């Protein structure tokens, strides 16, 4: 299994409590996910985030192909960070850290994603496609957040 890393940092023009309130509510994920991914939260009434919480989604892996994605919130320290880990879904491993720090003018939000592709070593053959797709997803997210919370 080969482990890959995606790292992004963005400063939002809101205080840390506001950033936390937005990101800790899974119902807000669709607003910052590209429409072509067809992202839907399927957990009914997920409520406030807590360690051990299981969240379910569907995403469009390919045109006309929807897959289920189950994640567990494994760590929560409000309003500093939370971690979600895939339990069932398109990756062999998905570990996503969401970190929040107060900075002058707002909140620095950092995403650190470690992931591994399924069907190793064959899955590595499509790593370039997967990596570019993840880049597009996180770029869409960056632009959506800048539109929602404004420039710093």
N, C-alpha and C positions, 0 to 999 in steps of 0.2 A: 504494500500500500504506500503510495506517495502522497505526502501531505503538502497542500498548497495554502498560500496565505493571501488574503486581500486586506488592505489597510486603507482606511479613509478617515480624514479629519475635516470637520466643517464647523465654522463658528456661526451660531444662530443669534439673532438680535432679540433674544428673550432671556429672562432669568432662568436659572437652573430648575426651579420648581415648575415653571411653565413647560420647559423642555421635557422634564420628567413626566408630567401629566400627559403630554401628547404621546411620547414614545412608550409609556407603560400601558397604554390602552391599545390592545391589538386591533380594535375596530378602526383605528386610524391608518393601519398599514396599507389598505387599498388606495388611499389618497396619495401615497408616495411610491406606489408601485406602477410601472408602465402598464397601460391598458392591454398591450399585446400579450402580457403574461396571464391575463384573465384571473388574477388573484382574488380569491374569495375566502373569508373567514367562515368556517362551518361550525365552530364551537358556539353553541347557543349561550348568550349572555355570559361572556367570560369573566366579567367583574374585575375587581382590583387584582393586580399582579401579585403573585406570591411564589416562593420557591416550592417546586413540586407541581406547579400548575401545568396541565396538559392543554395544548392548543392545537386545533385542527384547521387545515386549509385545503383548498384545491388550487392548482396552478395548471396552466396550459404549457405542457412540455414541448409539444409540437402542434402545428395546426390540427385541430380536431382531436387531440389527445390530452385528456385531463388526468392529472395524477394527484393522489392524496399526499399530504405532507403533515406529519405529526411532530410537534416539537414540545419539549419540556423546558420550562423556566427552571434552571438549576440553581441559580444564585441571584439574590436580590439584596442590594443595600441602597435603599432609597435615600437621597436622590443621586447617588454616585454611580451606580452601575447595575446592570443585570446581564445574565447570560442565558441564551437559548441554545438548546442542543436538539438536533434531529433525532427522533426515535424511529420514524418510518418516513421514507421519502426518496427523492431522486439521487441523493448522495450516499456514499458509503459512510461518510462522517461529515457532520456540519456542526461547528462550535462557533457561535457568534457572540462576541463581547460588545456591549453597548456601554460606553463610558461617558460621563458628563462632568465637566469642570467649569466653575465660574471663572470668567475672564473679563477684562475690561470691555464693556459694551455688550456683554451677553454670555453665552454658554458655548464652550467648545465641546462638540460631540465627536466621539471617536468610535469607529467601528473596526473591530479586528475579527476577521473571519478565517478560521482554519477549516479546510474542507479536503475531502478525498473523493475521488470518483469511483463509481462501482465497476465491477468486472475487471479489476486489475489483473494483468497489465493492459488488457484491451481498451479499457476506459480511457487510458492515457492518450490514445490515438485521437480522441476528440477534445482533449484538454484545451486546445487553442480556441475552439468554438465555445466551450463552456466559459472559459476565462473572458472572452470578448462579450459574451452575453451577460456575465456578472458585472463587467465594467459598465455596460449599457444600463443595467438595472440601477446600479449605484449612482451613475451620472444623472439618470432621470430623477432619482431620489434627491440628489443634491440640488437640482434645479427646482423641483417641487417645493423643497423646504425653503429655499431662498425666496420663492414666490410667496409662500405662506407667512414667513417670519421676517422678511425684508433683509436688506444688507446690513452688515455691522458697521 
